[in-house]
Amino acid sequence: MRAGSLSNDKVIELLNRYFVPVLADGTYLEHCEAAPAEVKEAYRRVFAALHRTNQDRKKAGEPLLSIGTVHAYVLTPEGEPFDALHVASCTPDAVIAMLERAVEKLQPTAGKPVAEPRPLSAPPPCEPEALVVHLVARYLVPRDRPYARQDVKGDLVPLKPTGLGSERHASWQALPSEEWIVLPRDEWRKLLPAGDRLGVGSTWDVDREVAAKLLLRFYPTTELNDLSRNRLDEQSLRATVVAGDDGVVRARLSGRLKMKHAFYPNRDDNNFVEATVVGYLDFEPGKPAIRKLCLVTEQAAYGGDGSGVQPFGVALSAAP
């Protein structure tokens, strides 16, 4: 829906003008111990109300509401069910019709959005000495495919965002995903070498725990985003000094990973990430301080569970 109905201008206008949109991930709420108890209870109350409404409708011989976790619901201001659509039916036209029925029947007062529009991806608050890393991941396809972007160089390129906001089956694979990673001072210092091995050609292995904190995020967009479910079967990240000038040292980064990563949060599979990574690290050994960190996939593929593998790319960067 994010690439389809929820990217449609009319749907966005109706939601912002008359509704309080809420996104609830049922799988996360039911399985994550960190989810607040009151949020879990509110989620369960909605489904209890949905089932009560359908019992009343059945007795009255009225059509039943569709119920499930992959649905769009409209509730009354009192929290009672009004309408529902399974995502398979959530074309922009169908969602617009559902919202307009609610506006006509419930007569909500038009107003400004409850929250002002803002970027959905922004650096998190952190301590002044922390290093904030921005990561972007997206699927790639061969350049000769009809749905491949032609304005980007390379043999593998992103997909065209066709159908965005106009079709139910708009390709969410054409959109990038983002994440922010915070490395406190005691962690980012472990990216640097110990001692005085700073001559050109000097090498060191980056601390495995800090490297894993980065590499665990090297996967394309899927429905599973619980990092505790990822399993790094193989990992390496090595730094080699290639230059040093005016107190700043540049080290080349290279490594690889093989990681078990299921596509769905509640369904195990045999999908793996296999990737090689390259990048560089600029730092001042005397302070110590990191000037810049960049790491990208040189080659990366995801899959293996009977549906083939899909190329993807990840890039992360950080600067104070």
N, C-alpha and C positions, 0 to 999 in steps of 0.2 A: 504493500500500500504506500510505502514512503516514496517509491519512484513513480507510482501511479496516481491514485486519488489524492494522496496527501501532498502531491506536488502540483495539483490543479489550482489555478488562481481562484476559481469560484468556490471551491471547497475551503480554501484557506480564508477567503473573505467571510464565508458563513460562520466558520468556527471562531474566527477572531471577533466577530460582531455579536454573536448570540450565545456562544457555548463556552464552557470551561473544559478544554480537552485534557484527558488523562490517559497516559500510557501505562498499562499494567502488564508485566511479564509474569504470567502465572507459574511457569516452570521455575523461574528465579525465586519467586516468593515462597513457593512450597519447599524448595530444597536448600535455600540459603539461610544459614543460621543467623547471619548478620542483618537480615531484613527485619525491620521493626515489627513487633507483634501487633500493634494497632493497624498497620498497613495490611498485614496478612488477614486480620479479622475483617477489615473493610472489604477486601477482595472477596472473602468468603460470603459476606452478607449480600453482595451484589448477585452472586450465583444462587444463593438461597432464595432471593427475591425473584430471580428469573424462573426458577422451578415452581415457586408458588403461583406466579403469573400464568405459567403454562397449565398448571392444574386447574386454575379458574377458567382459562380459555377453553380447555378441553370440556369442562362441564357445561360451558355455555355454547359449545359447538362452534367456537371461533378458531381461526387459523392460529397455530402455535408459533412462537418465536423460535428462531434457530438459536441453539445454545452450544457453546464450545469455547476453547481458549483462543482460537484464531478467528476472532470476530470483531466487528465494530458495533458498539452498542450506543443507544441514546437513552439516558435516564432523565426522569423528571427532576425538578429542583429538590424534591423530597427523597431522591435516590431510588425511585421505583422504575422498573423497566418500561420503556415506551416503544422502542423499535430495535431491530437487530439485523445484521447482515454478515453472512460468512464471507471471509476474504475472497473466496472464489467468485462471489457475486459483487464484489466491491469495485465495479467500474466507476469512473468519475461520475457518469450520469446517474447511476444508482445511488451513490453516496449523496450527491446533490439533492436528489428526490427525497431521500430519507431525512436529510437535514431540513429541507423546506417544509416537509410534512410536520416536523416537530415545531418549527417556528410558527406555522399556521395554527396548530392545535394548542400549543402551550403558551403562545403569546409572550415570549421572553422580551425584556426591555433591551433594546440595542445599546451597546456601549463599546468602550475601548477594550482591547485585549487585557486579560487579567495580568499577563506578563508582557512587557514590551519586547518586540522582536529583537533578537540579538544573535550573534554567532553561536552555534551549538558546540563548537570546539574552541576552547580558550585555555590558556595556561592556568593550572590550579594554583591556589595560594601556597606558599612554601617559605622556608627559612631563607634569609638573604644569601647564605653561602651555599645553598643547594644548586645543583645543575638540573635545569629543566630540559628534557629531551622531547622533541616533537616527532612522532612517527606517522607515516602515511603508507597504506597498503592498498593495492588494487590488482584486479585480474588483468592479464594481457592476452592478446591473440595475435596470430601471424598477420603481417601487414596486408597480405593479399586477400583476406576475408572481406566480404562485402560490408560487414558491420564494423570494420576496423577504422579507426581515425587515420586520416591521411595527412593531418597537419603536424604529426609528431614523427620524428626520425627514429629509425631502428627497425630491425626485423620483427620484433614483438612490440606492439603498441596497445594503448587502451582501446576499449570499445566506444563506439558512438553512443551517447545517451539518448537513443531513439525512443520515442513514445513517452518521454518524461512528462508526467502530468496529464496525459491524454489517453493512456491505455492501461488496462489492468495488468497486462503482462509487460509493462515497461521493465527494461533490464536493470535491476539493481546492481548487477555485476559491472555495469558501466561506471558506477560511482565509487569514488575512493572511500576508505574508512580511515579514521584518525584516532590517535591516542596520545596522551601526554604522560611521560614517565619522569618522576622526581628522584634524583639521586642525591641524598644528603652528602655533606662534605666527607664523612668517613667512608662513604661508598665510592664517590667519584675519584677520590684519591687513589683507590685501588686500581684505577685504570692506568695509573702512572707506574714507571719502573721503580724498584727499590735500589738504593745506592746511587753510584755515580756512573752507571753504564749508559752514557749519553752520546758516545761517539757514533758517527755514521756507520751503519751496519750493526749496531747493537740491537739485540732482540730480547723480548720478554713475553711470557704468556700472561694475558690479561686475567685477573682474578676470576675464577670460574663462577662464583656466586653472582658477581656483578655482571659478568658477561651473560649469564643465564637470565638475569632480570631483563636484559635487552632482547635476547634471542627468543625468549618464550613468546614474544609478541610478533615474531616473524611468521605470520600466516595470513592468508587472504580473508576476505569477508565471509563469515559463516554464521550460523545461528548459535554457536558455542563460543562464549567469551569468558568462561571461567578458567583462569590461568592454572588453577590447581589441577585441572583435568588434563593439561598438556604434559607430555612426558618427553624430555630430551634424552633420546637414546645415544646420540653422538653430538658433541659440540667442541669447537676449538675457536679461539680468537687470539691471534698472535700479532704483536707490534714490532716493527722494524724501523729504526731511525734512518731517515733518508736525507735530512737536512737540519742544519742548526744555524741561526743567524740572529744577532741582536738579542740574545737571551731567550729566543723562542725556538723550540725544537719541534720538528714535524716528524711524526712516525706514521708509516703505512700500516693499515690494519688489514688482515686477511684471516678468513676462517671458513667454517662450514658447520652445518647442523643437520641432523635428522631427528624429526620430532613427530610423535604420535599426537594427532589432533583430530578428534571426531567432528563431524559436520553439525550434528544436532546435540543439544545438551542432555537429552534423556535417551539417546540411542547410540550404542557403541558401534563402531565400524572399523574398517581396516585402512583408513585414510592417514597418510603421512605427508609431512612437509620435508622436502630435501632441497637444500640450498647452499650455495657458496656466497660469501659476502666479502666485500672489499670496502675500504674507506681510509680515512686519515684522522689523526689526532694532533692538534697544535697545542702545545703547553709550555709553560714557563717553569722549569724545574726548581729555580731558586725560591719561588714563593710558597708552595707550589700553586699553580693556577692553570685551568684549562681555557684556552682561547677559543677553540672550536673542535667539535666532534661531528664527524659525518660517517655514516655507514649505510651501504646499499647492497641489495642482492645483485650478484653478477649473473647467476642462474638460479631459478627457483621454480619448483613445481609442487602441486598439491593434488592428492587423490590416491587412487590405488584400490578403491573398494568396488571394482567392477565397472566403473564409469569412466575409466581413463584418467589421465592426469591433466591438470590445467596449469599453464604457466601463470606466474604472478610476479609482482615486484613490490619491494618494500624499501623505503628510504627513511632514515632518521637523521636528525641534525640537532645540534645544541650549541649555543653560544651564550656567554654571560650577558 
